[in-house]
Amino acid sequence: MAKKFIPIKDTLSKEKVGKEVSIRGWVYRKRELKDKVFLVIRDSSGIIQAVSKEGEKAFKNAQKITIESSLTLTGKVREDSRAPGGFEIDISELEIVGLAEPFPIGRDLSEEFLLDVRHLWLRSQKMIAILKIRSTVLGAIHEFFRSRGYYEFDPPILTPTACEGTMTLFKVKYFDEIMYLTQSWQLYAEAGIFALEKIYDVAPTFRAEPSKTAMHIAEFWMAEMEAAWMKLDEITEVAKDEIKFIIKKVLEKNKPELKILGRDIKLLEKYATAEYPTITYTDALKILEKKGMKIPWGKDLRTKEEEILGDHFGIPVVVTNYPKDIMAFYKPSDPKDPKTALCFDMIAPEGYREIVGGSERSNDIKQMKEDLKKKGAGSGDYEWYFDLRKYGAVPHSGYGVGVERVISWICGLKNIKDAISFPRTMKRFRP
Ligand code: 4AD
């Protein structure tokens, strides 16, 4: 009969003590004494220590096996407080499936080297923990919107026009034409709401940003929503609920991974339940001024300002009504304060800065055309977009969540590059 393999996490229980189990995985650590070999085996579910003693059938293979070799192993489970996880397997059989060459990753290697060998570093305990949390975050986004009656609506990735300004477009040769990689699904979502009203999507997004900050990557995933009839004050509440929902799900499913990453769980519990404040850009400038930073009205908030605001509140804060002149063409003026736009950003604490950006959408074709012109873009390619205002226009709004920014924050990462499996930046695009 074929062997029944069980996940390593299922071997780590008192119920299994004295019982024979079979597992399969990779050698995570190896320690050799004269008459014993200790192996720590990992699979996607966890790690367990296994020991082979001289004179036993498996001993030769245990001596021969190398770090990151793949194997199958059978043995009896024993409780051992010295072993990681508190249990150990006495190996009776060990089959080497793929004998590994000397593994190039050891301790204390530079961040750049670990990025060079990202295809191998993915198997580190740190990356496994982050990838599991990432999976929870993406699942939570789908669950959040689907359970609230939103339809998933998929945008094209190749687009003929800019959504977020022409400066960060990636050009693609498209047969005999030039197209661009999408900067946001938004313009297409604004067509989708006339069919489905409430829609969302999580998709790759591209920005040719030369900035080499710890918060920017050139290919990132954005989770976006768009809804007919909704106004700014409604979508800011949806965004707050979504972020809290994501954190709750991670707390529910990923406490062991958060521990591996050394993340403060109490702090995440606060983020999952706190009431996030909403302030205006003008209020934000007043707060900054009290802290000794005088920003002229009309200037966008930069890294330092967002960090100070994040620290001031200690929880995410929604900032609305940025100056209209520095906003994208589709953001309308606030009739109550026309020099500002009906838009918002959500700023995360602990230096994680802007995690969400969104707005109401303008229905004023003339204003949008003028804004595009001011920003140096032609409006010809947007005629289809203006059509949406001609045939049954409705008030509508939406926002986008920077998935890797949220993951970085939840995991407490120093650099956003670790929030995605194979990061792309100006300098880093291999492997
Ligand atoms: O604020 P942004 O530019 O908003 C939009 O693109 C809107 N069209 C979204 C919408 O209304 N549907 O981007 C949204 C979020 C930012 O708040 C940030 O979290 C993230 O996307 N983001 C990035 N994340 C990583 N690397 C980059 N280069 C990013 N640029 C934006």
Residues whose N, C-alpha, C, O or C-beta is under 5 A from the ligand:
A	BS01	4AD	E164 Q183 S184 Q186 R207 E209 M215 H216 I217 F220 E224 M225 E354 I355 V356 G357 G358 S359 G398 Y399 G400 V401 G402 R405
